[in-house]
């Protein structure tokens, strides 16, 4: 089940994102840690006790994913494709 505020929050974030800032560091996944802990299917006591462990695990995992993306992405081609979408009429 998706919480009611998620879709609206996501659309707002997309509309107001500073993509230069979001593309670097952990900013792109800033809410992942808190959201995982908040929505974990365990009792609140476990959420509180394990928060540091979960937070660090997510930070390290996303760091690896960002690094893999950075080394694999063809930035110029991606930007050109994205720019071309703005020139299309539909």
Secondary structure, 3 states (H helix, E strand, C coil): CCCHHHHHHHHHHHHHCCHHHHHCCCHHHCCHHHHHHHHCCCCHHHHHHHHHHHHHHHHHHHHHHHHHHHHHCCHHHHHHHHHHHHCCCC
